[in-house]
Amino acid sequence: MPSEVLSTRLTPRDHDRLRELAERRGKSLSATASELLSAALADPDAYPAPQDGALVDAVRATLAAVTAPEAVIHREVAIALARAVERREAGYLSAAGQLRKSLDAARSAQRTADRPPDDGDLDSLLAMFGQ
């Protein structure tokens, strides 16, 4: 595809960020800059939105029965973290570690909501087993 030459100035910080992105992608600085500019100018209808993959689908299936309001918050956090991991967004390695915690928190919040009120004996028993 024919292309035009473009010269521009960047702040040192933006240049460093562009260089780091190019290195992560395994591409040249100019190719990365060209892709970023093309994406910024692209018609949003010309490119489909990113689709969720197997990890997000698994998180949704695992937490399908979660309905308690506090548990739903944890479920949505888990789904967002799963998307970050799938798409290898910045911080995805940390997101992978937090994903397990969010899954556990959602299940725990749902169990708490499902417990009958004033069931102190059951709470004591579950506390003994770390539930």
C-alpha positions as CSV (number, residue, x, y, z in Angstrom):
1,M,0.0,0.0,0.0
2,P,1.4,3.4,-0.9
3,S,2.2,5.7,2.0
4,E,3.2,9.2,2.8
5,V,6.1,10.4,4.9
6,L,5.2,12.2,8.1
7,S,7.5,14.0,10.5
8,T,6.4,14.9,14.0
9,R,7.7,15.9,17.4
10,L,7.0,14.0,20.6
11,T,7.8,14.7,24.2
12,P,10.5,12.5,25.6
13,R,8.0,10.7,27.7
14,D,5.7,9.9,24.7
15,H,8.7,8.9,22.7
16,D,9.8,6.5,25.4
17,R,6.2,5.1,25.6
18,L,6.1,4.6,21.9
19,R,9.5,2.9,21.9
20,E,8.4,0.5,24.7
21,L,5.2,-0.3,22.8
22,A,7.2,-1.0,19.6
23,E,9.6,-3.3,21.5
24,R,6.7,-5.2,23.1
25,R,5.1,-5.7,19.7
26,G,8.4,-6.6,18.1
27,K,8.0,-3.9,15.5
28,S,9.9,-0.8,14.4
29,L,9.2,2.6,15.9
30,S,7.9,3.9,12.7
31,A,5.6,0.9,12.0
32,T,4.2,1.2,15.5
33,A,3.6,4.9,15.1
34,S,1.9,4.3,11.8
35,E,-0.4,1.6,13.2
36,L,-1.4,3.9,16.1
37,L,-2.2,6.8,13.8
38,S,-4.2,4.5,11.4
39,A,-6.1,3.1,14.4
40,A,-6.9,6.6,15.7
41,L,-8.2,7.7,12.4
42,A,-10.0,4.5,11.4
43,D,-13.8,4.3,11.0
44,P,-15.0,2.5,14.2
45,D,-17.5,0.6,12.1
46,A,-14.8,-0.8,9.9
47,Y,-13.3,-2.8,12.7
48,P,-15.3,-5.1,14.9
49,A,-15.1,-4.7,18.7
50,P,-12.7,-7.2,20.4
51,Q,-14.5,-10.4,21.2
52,D,-14.3,-12.1,24.6
53,G,-12.3,-15.3,24.6
54,A,-12.2,-18.6,26.5
55,L,-11.0,-17.1,29.8
56,V,-13.8,-14.5,30.0
57,D,-16.3,-17.2,29.0
58,A,-14.9,-19.5,31.7
59,V,-15.2,-16.7,34.3
60,R,-18.8,-16.0,33.2
61,A,-19.7,-19.7,33.4
62,T,-18.0,-20.1,36.8
63,L,-19.9,-17.2,38.3
64,A,-23.2,-17.6,36.4
65,A,-25.1,-18.3,39.6
66,V,-23.9,-15.1,41.3
67,T,-26.8,-12.8,41.9
68,A,-26.3,-11.1,45.2
69,P,-25.4,-7.4,44.7
70,E,-22.1,-7.6,46.5
71,A,-21.2,-10.8,44.7
72,V,-22.2,-9.2,41.3
73,I,-19.6,-6.4,41.9
74,H,-16.9,-9.0,42.4
75,R,-18.1,-10.9,39.3
76,E,-17.9,-7.8,37.1
77,V,-14.4,-7.1,38.5
78,A,-13.4,-10.7,37.7
79,I,-14.7,-10.3,34.1
80,A,-12.8,-7.1,33.6
81,L,-9.6,-8.7,34.9
82,A,-10.1,-11.7,32.6
83,R,-10.4,-9.3,29.6
84,A,-7.2,-7.6,30.6
85,V,-5.4,-10.9,30.8
86,E,-6.8,-12.2,27.5
87,R,-5.9,-9.0,25.7
88,R,-2.5,-8.7,27.4
89,E,-3.2,-5.2,28.4
90,A,-0.8,-3.2,30.5
91,G,-0.6,-4.9,33.9
92,Y,-2.1,-8.2,32.7
93,L,0.3,-10.2,34.9
94,S,-1.0,-8.5,38.0
95,A,-4.5,-8.9,36.7
96,A,-4.0,-12.6,36.5
97,G,-3.1,-12.8,40.1
98,Q,-6.0,-10.7,41.2
99,L,-8.4,-12.7,39.0
100,R,-8.3,-15.7,41.4
101,K,-9.0,-13.4,44.4
102,S,-12.0,-11.8,42.6
103,L,-13.4,-15.2,41.8
104,D,-13.1,-16.3,45.4
105,A,-14.5,-13.0,46.7
106,A,-17.6,-13.4,44.4
107,R,-18.3,-16.9,45.5
108,S,-17.8,-16.0,49.2
109,A,-20.1,-13.0,48.9
110,Q,-22.7,-15.2,47.3
111,R,-22.4,-17.8,50.0
112,T,-22.8,-15.1,52.6
113,A,-25.9,-13.7,50.9
114,D,-27.4,-17.2,50.6
115,R,-27.0,-18.0,54.3
116,P,-30.2,-17.9,56.3
117,P,-30.3,-14.9,58.7
118,D,-29.6,-15.5,62.4
119,D,-27.8,-18.8,61.8
120,G,-24.9,-18.2,64.2
121,D,-24.2,-21.9,64.6
122,L,-23.6,-22.3,60.9
123,D,-21.4,-19.2,60.8
124,S,-19.3,-20.6,63.6
125,L,-18.9,-23.9,61.8
126,L,-18.0,-22.3,58.5
127,A,-15.5,-20.0,60.2
128,M,-13.7,-23.1,61.6
129,F,-13.2,-24.3,58.0
130,G,-12.2,-20.9,56.6
131,Q,-15.4,-20.4,54.6
